[in-house]
Amino acid sequence: MDVTIFIALVIVILPLTYIYLKKKYYTYWAKRGVPYIDPKFFYGDGMKILKGEISHAEQYLEFYKLFKARGVRHGGIYILFSPVYMPIDPELIRNFLQKDFDHFVNRGFYVNEEFDPLTGHLFNLEGAKWKNLRAKLTPTFTSGKMKMMFQTLKECSVGLEQLLHECSKTSDPLDVREIIARFTTDTIGSCAFGIECNSMKNPDAEFKKYGKRIFEVSNSNMLKQIIACFLPMSIVKRYFKFIDQEVETFFVNAVRDTLAYREKNNILRNDFLHLLTTLKNEGNESDSIENSKPFLSLNEITAQCFVFFAAGFETSSTTTTFALYELSVNPEIQEKLREEILFTLEKHGNEVTYESIGEMTYLEKVINEVLRKYPPVPILHRRSNKSYNVPDTNVVIEEKRPVHIPVIGLHYDPDYYPDPEVFDPERFNEENKAKRPAFTYLPFGDGPRICIGLRFGKLQTKLALITILRYYNVALNEKTKTPLQLDKTTFILSVEGGVWLNLLKL
């Protein structure tokens, strides 16, 4: 073919292809009368995220503010070529999370229990399989079970106390997220797997190493996720694997070896793994969760332990890190909290007990305010499992359409939280809580799919803060970059460059 003709064809075909694709994919919300943000070709509205310019949280806060400024109750965005519905009004959000939950049971995340077994956990599972497993696991996270696990958590706090004592002997600043990650690794490793991880004594312990790797996003993994967006799920499930093979092998071996050791030595522990083993032993090999039977395979047990570890390790260490940052820049709040901690412990013979922590009401307010400013999961994902008419509108959300609920936007909305950038625990006193509409505070989600481990996560964070503040004053070190910059490579809220503190013994 003549080069001139080829170039002419390219000049004609490329613009036509661009116009066709733009018309085919980027007119979805306009045709349905839903307010939308003008998408950029290929990127949709996610260009800043995909280019690494801002974090997911910052992008969705921007989306929220744009729709809120228009005075609308909902809007439509595009992630690459996919139209995504975004409710803004709390009453609409209540419908998706609670009132009409049967339409939005699923999150729409990748699950491949056969080829990628660690993805088959409670957070990802869908439909009847999720419902049956959720019902079986819920008793593990009641306040009664938390009280039973408390002694194990407390033993791990002794290791944290000893580590802080060693760190305080020098004037070196403390990378607080690193320290707390070691604590959460030990607590969850012990409660979920019944294994002494020893991260407090050994910062390179295997559990901590593989815990960090769960959340690492390599360029190849990012590319894989982008390619997967354009392929049918049947092909993705057949050829794509998203959990690192070394991570999978480590966790499968950890569960298998622990179960074998317990069985051989007739060991009984009050932990998450024991409950899962009980569920497994209640069934038989021919049963399945889909048939509403309680049988769990080794892979299914491992997947639940994996998500318990991953979720608790990352979110609790992140929340505690942000808490210590805010306390270091708000010394009057830090001192008020310390006074409550010391006063309450004195009433209980200077012993940290499950009951004494429950009496620390200001500590509860502080953590709630941390979770408002820094929700670990800034966006809630849902996917419609059947056609749904949005109440009081003519909008119909089609089956399998993604719905993204901007938690971060609600938490920074001045209509609900005046001066949202200010850290104020009193937002969560009874009077102020009563003034706010429901479904404007969603750090753990809400409705039937609310985070199952919220009690455990908060208890873990409270214990870490008590252990630190009863003995030390924390002050911000100049190594901390302020204002804080959010990590642009992770979905879970995290600080770029870390939070560095000076530890001053009282």
N, C-alpha and C positions, 0 to 999 in steps of 0.2 A: 504493500500500500504506500502511495506517495506520502512523504512526511508532512507535506502541507495539508493534504486531506485529513490525515490522522489528527493533526493539531486542531484543525477546524472542527472535527467531530468531538474532540475532547472539550473544546471551548463551548460547543452547543450542549453536549450531553451533561457535563458537570452542573451547570446552572439549572438545567431541567430536572436533574436528579435531586438537587438541593431543594428546589421548589416543591417537587413531588413529596419528598420525605417530610418537609416542613409542614405541608398541608395535611399529609396523612397522620402525622404524630402530634403536631403542636397546635391543633385546632380543637382538641378534645373538650377542653373546659369551656371554650368560647361557645361551642355548639350547644352546651348544656346550661348556659347562662350562669356559670359559676365564676366569681371573680378569680383572676389568675395573675401570675407574675410572668412577664414576657420572657420566654426561654431563649437561650443561646443555642444555636445548632450543635448537635451532638451532646453537649453538656446538659441541656435543659436548664434548670435553675441551680444545678449543683456544681457550677464551674469553679467557684472559689474553694469548695471542699476538695474536688478532684485535682486541682492545681496545688493543693497544700497551702493555700493562702490563709484560711481560717479553719477553726475546728467545727465539727458537726453542731455543737451547742451554739456557737456564735452565729452560724448560718441560719439555724432554725429560729433563733431569737430575732434575727433580722427579718425572716419571713413573717413571724408573728407580728412584729411592729408595723410592717407594711400593710398587712391586712387590717390590723387594729386601727391604724390611722384612717383607713377607708370607712370605718364604722360598719364592717360586715361581720357576719356570724361564722363564716367559713370561707375557704378559698381552695384553689387548686394550684399545685406546683408540678413540675416535671423533673424527675431524676433520670438523667440521660433521655431516653425516649418514653419512659413510663409515666403516665399521669398518676398523681398521688393526691388524694383528698385530705384536706387539713381542717378539722373543726377548730374554731377559736372560742366560741361561746361555751361556758361551763355546762349549760343545760344540754347542749348537743353532745358534749363529751360524756356526760352522764349516760346518755343513750347508748353510746358505743361501748362504754366500759361496764355498764350495769343493766339498765332497763331492757335494752335489746341485745344483750350479750350473746344470745343464741345465734345472732347473725355474724358475730365477730369473735368467735371462740379462738380463732387461730391468729398467730403472729405472722405467718407466711415466711418463716425462716427455713433454710435448707435442712432437711433431715434425710439421712441415708443410713439406716441402722445396719444394713448388711455390709456396705462397702466402706462406710465411715462411721463405725459404731458409736463413737463418743458424741456424735451429734444427736443421738436418740435419747436426749434427756428431757426433763419436765419442762424446761423453758422453751424448747423447740417443738415438743410433741403437739399433735393436733387431734381434734374430734374426740371420739369415745376413748381412744387410747390415753389422751391427756386426762380426761375426766376421771377415768378409773384409777390411774396412777396418782393423781392429785388427792383423791379421796383416801387412798392408802397411806400417802406420805404425810398428810396434814397432822395426824396425831404426834408426829415427831417434833413438831415445832410449837406445841402448846406451852403455856407458861409453866405447867407442871413438869414437862420434859426439859425446859430450859433450866429449871431449878435443879433437876437431876444432873444436867451437864455442867452446872456452874462450878463444881469442885474441880473439874478438869480444866476449865477456863482459868480458874484462880491459880492452879498449879503453874500454868504457863505464864501468868503475870509475875510470878516469883522470878522466872528467868528474865523477864523484861526489867524488873527492878534491879537485878544484879547487873544486867548489861548497862543500864543507865548509871549505876554507881561507878562502873569502870570508866564510862565516857566522861563523867563529871570530874574525874581526876585530872583531866587535861583542859586546856582552854580552847580546844579545837571546836569549831562549829559542828553541829549535828545535822546530818541529812535525815530529817525526821521520817520521811516516807520510807527510806531504806530500813530504819529501825522498826517502824510499825509493821512493815511488810514481813519482817522476820517474826514478829509477835503473832500476826494473823496466820502466817504459815504454820506455826507450831500449834495454835489453838484449833484451826480447822483440820490440820493433819491428824491431830489427836481425836477430835470429835467425829470426824467423818471416816477416817481410816483406822483409827486406833493405833497410830504409829507415832513414835517419838521422833520428830523431825530434827530437833536440835539446831534449829536455825539461829537461836540466840547465841549459842556457843560457836557455831560454824556458819558464817555468812554465805558460804558456797554450798550449803546443804542441797541435796538433789531436789527435794520438794520445792524449795524456793526457786531453784534454777528453772525447773519445768513450769512452775507457776508463772514466772515472768514470760516464758516462751509462749504461753497460751495467748497472750495479748500482743505479741510482736507482729507487726504488719510489714511483711517484706514486699518489695516491688513486684515480685513474681506473684505473690498472693493477691495483691491489689489488682494486677492485670487479669488474673484468673477470675476474680469477682466481677470485673467489668465485662469480660467475655461472656460469663455465665448469664448476665442480664439479657443477652441477645439470643440465648438458646432455649429450646424447650426443656422443661424440668426433667423429662425422661432422659435426655442426652446428658444433662448436667449430672444426674445421679449415676449415670453409667460410667462417665469418664473423669469426673472431677472429685477431688478429695481435698477437704479444707482443713482438717486437723493434721498437724505435722505428725509423720509416722513415728518419730522418736518420742514425742509427747504421748501418743496413743500407747506405744509399747510400754512406756514407763508406768502409766496409770493402770493398764491392764495387769501388768506384773505385780504392782503394789497391792491391788485388790485380791488377785488370785493367791499370792503368797500369804497375805494376812489371813484370808479365809482358811487356807490349808493349815496354817499354824494354829489358829483358834480351834479348829476341829480336832487336830491331833492332840492338843494339850487341854482340851475341854475348857477353854477360856470364854468367859461371859463378860462383856462390857456393855455399859449403858450408852451406846453411841448410835450414830446414823447407820453405820455398816451393819450393826446387829439387827436393827429394824428391817433393813433390806433383806438380810439373810432369813429372817422370820417369814417375810412375804414369799421368798423363794421356796422355802420349805413347806409352805401351806399348800402349794400346788403340786403339779406333776409335769413331766416332760411334754405331755400332749396338750397342756393348757396354754393359753396366751392371753395377754392383756386385752386384745381385741375382743375376745369372747367373755370379757368381764371376769376372767379368772386371775388369781393373784400371783401366778407363777412369774418369776423374773429369771432371765438367763444371766450368766456371768457378765456378758457384754452390757445388758440392761442395768445391772447393779453398778458396774463400773461407770457407766454414763451418768447415773444419778450422783455418785460420789464425785465424779469429775466436775459436774456443774456446781455442786455444793462448795467444793474447794475453790473453783475458779471465781464464782460470784462473791463468796465471802472474803477470799484473799484480796481481791482487787478493790471491791467497793468499800469494805471496812477500812482498809489501810488508806484509801483516798479520802474518805470522810474524816478520819482521825487527823490526817495531815492538814486538811483545810481548817479543821477545828483549831488545831494548835497555831496555825497561821493567824486566824482571826483573834485568838486569845492573846497572841504576842503583840498584835497591833492595837488591841483594845485592853490595856492593862487593868482598867477598872472592872471590866467584865471578868477577866481572869481572877482578880482578887475576890470578887463576889462569889464566884464559883468555888474557889478554894475554901472560902469560909464555910460554905454549905457542906462541902466534902468533909472538912475536918470536924465540924460540929456534929454531923450525922454519924461519922465513924466513932466519935467519942461516946455517943449514946449507945453504941454497939460494942463497947469494950475495945475500940480501935481495930476491930476486925471488919474486913470487907466481906459482907454477906449478901446473899441475893435480896434479902429484905431491906438491908441498909441502902442498897442501890435504888430500890424501888421508892424510897423516901426522898431521893434527891430530885426535887421537882425543877429546880433551876437548871440542873444538868440536862434534864429532858428538854427544857426550852432551848438551851444552847445547841444541842444536837439537832433539834428540829429546825432551828434557824440556819445551821450549817447546811442541812439537806435542802433548805429552800434556796440558798444562794448557790450551792454547788450540788445539784442533784446528780448522783453518779451516772444515772441513765437519763439523759436530757430529752429523749424522744421515746414515746411509746409506739410500738408498731402493732397494727392489726390488719387482717385481710378478710374481706367479706367472704363468707361461705355460701351466700345466696343473695339474690337481688334485694336491695333495701331502699325504701323511700325515706329520705331524710325528713323528719317531722317538720311540719309547717313550711315546707318548700316543695318545689316541683322537681327537685334533684333526685335522681335514682342512682345509687352506687351499684355498679354492676358486680356480678359474682367475680371473686378473685381480685377485686380492685384494692390496692393498698390504701390504708388510712394511717396517717402519722399524726400523733397527738403531741403538740409542742410543750412539753412540761416546762422547759426552761423559759418559754414565753410567759406562761401563766405565773411562774414564780417571780418574774421581774415586771409584772404589770402593776403600775402605780395605782390602778383602781382597786387592787386587792392588797397591795403591799406598798404604802406610801414611802417615798425615798428608797427604792428597792436596793440601791447599792450600799446602803447603810446596814451594818450588822447589828440587829436589835432582837435579842432573845424574847423580849416582852411582846413581840408579835404573837407569841404562842401562849400568852396567859388566857384564861378562860373567856374574859371579856372580849379580847380582840379576835379570838378564834370564832366566837359566836357571830361576829359582824360579817365574816367572810362567807361568800357563797360556797356551797359544797363543790368539790372537784376543781378547786383552784390550788390544791396542794397535793402533788402526786409523786413524791420521791420514790415510792414503792409501787406506783400504779394504784389501781382500785378495782373493785368488783371481784368476780370469781377468780380472776387471774392476778390478783394482788400478790406481791412477792411473798412466797411461802416462808422465807427465812428472815423476815424483817425483825422479829424479836431477837433472833440470834445475832444478827448484824448490829443492832443497837446495843445489845448487852456487851458484845465484844468491844465496841467503840467506847462505851462508858467505862469499862474496866481499864482500858488503856489510859484514858484521860485521868481517872482516879489515881492510878499507879504513878503517873507522872506528876500531877499537880499537888499531891499531898506532900511531896518531898522537894519539888523543884519549881522555880520560877522560869518561865520560858520567854525569851526576848528574840526579836528578829535579828538575824545576822546579815551583814551587808552583802554576803554572797547570794542572797535571795533577790532575784530580779523583780522589782516592783515598778508599776503595777504587775500583778501576776499575769503571765502569758499561758494560755491553755495549750496543751499538747495538741498539735494538728494531725497527728498520725493515729490517735486512738479514739474509739467511740465513747469509751468510759471517760468521764471527766478526769483530767489529770493535769499537773503543772509542768510546764516546760522548764527544765533546769533544776527542778526540785525546790523544796522549802528548807532553808538552812536556819537553824536556831541556836542560840546560846543557852546552855543549861546552867542555871545558877542554883546551887543547893541552898535550901531555906535554913 
